[in-house]
Amino acid sequence: MWQALSAAPGGRGYLRSTWPWRAVAYLGSGALLGVVVLVVILGGLVAGGVLSVVLIGLPLLVLTVLAGIPVAAVERLRLRLVGVGPAPGDGHRVPDEPGLRAWLVIRLREPATWRELAYAVLFGLVLWPLDALAVACAAGVPLAMAAVPVWFAVDGEARVAKMWTVDTWPGALGSAALGLALLAAGAYALGIVAGARAELARALLTSKDNERVTELARSRARLVDAFETERRRIERDLHDGAQQRLVALTMTLGLARLDAPPGPLADQLAKAHEEAGQVLAELRELIHGIHPKVLTDYGLEAAVADAADRSPVPVDVDLELPGRLPQPVESAAYFVVCEALVNVAKHSGADRAAVSGGYEGGRLTLDIRDDGTGGADSARGTGLTGLADRVSVLDGRLSLSSPPGGPTLLRVEIPCRPRRQTDPCA
């Protein structure tokens, strides 16, 4: 909005643009919405207060307190009308448990809920009358003056803004000319008022904590992306560099072993050949552990199936995904599965394990179960603490249930969206 007001010499670019109409739409919709907000808040308080003596009004009072949440959500959407960036985040946390009760408890305890209620009260009592007054003065009065010749032609006289009467054509035409000039000036005034009004809404609906949290989340996402990029670079360098050299060394030792005559030298070459083969196998396993190629090429489902095939404990896999997920999410989920299967093989004494899950409601959910002896504890160095930290970086959760005697259930939940087909690096 501010850029549009100074876009062209004399401001002609602003008048020819859509910004004056957007300013009218923003302030006009604010006036209409404010009336609704005022009625809802006052009606909720009055009805809740009267009916609270019989306890029926208590839910109404709770709903009134929560009325600021949808009002703030609509206000954040309306900011787009005047080109003001939306308030970064709403400050609301995702409940740790499903259900209405958990949602209500966390909302009533959040400062963001009360801040949005305060904004809704201010909006309903003060801001919408100012919006209506701005539209009426900057657009309504000039339009009424511009329409004076029409009313004069119909009735023989016309009242301008109910303040003076025009009963001659020169007066009617002069009033129309003045109205058009005031309308152009009013367009600028509406732009300024709408811009200031939007900035006020943005400031009141945003806390410094929200801005810091948003910036920390963006920084964290950049670190995760950089970490995954570095892992893939290391895997590629080892695969294309050190592994190829070891393969060449193994072949050379094998040929030298064939050409060497029987004796101490042949024995040493055979030993060196076997050692080189073991190092090559360990390097391949290390490369696979850093970032498996199957995960990069075919996605999480194929990578989990591959990990299950390599597990010494039989593993049933039931995983259905709508497509590829963001690479950080796939990597975190894959390494959780791998670490869990390693723990099953080493510590659980299980005869069988299962990996199941899918994507629903904007979240990837994975369950790793085993029929072992149980008693697993992430605080006792099972390797899950680091994985929980890695999942938490993606705003996910990792939970472990392992009572003595079993069974053990490890669950990971990560919020995400499926990767677009045109964005292979999302």
CORFENCOR-V593243 format. One record per helix or strand of 3 or more residues. SS is the DSSP state (H for helix, E for strand). FROM is the first residue (numbers start at 1). TO is the last residue. If there is no record, write none. Layout:
ss:from:to
SS:FROM:TO
SS:FROM:TO
//
This chain:
ss:from:to
H:2:5
H:9:16
H:19:54
H:56:65
H:67:82
H:100:109
H:111:146
H:148:155
E:158:160
E:164:166
H:169:204
H:208:259
H:264:291
H:293:298
H:300:310
E:315:320
H:327:348
E:353:360
E:363:370
H:378:380
H:384:393
E:397:402
E:408:415
//
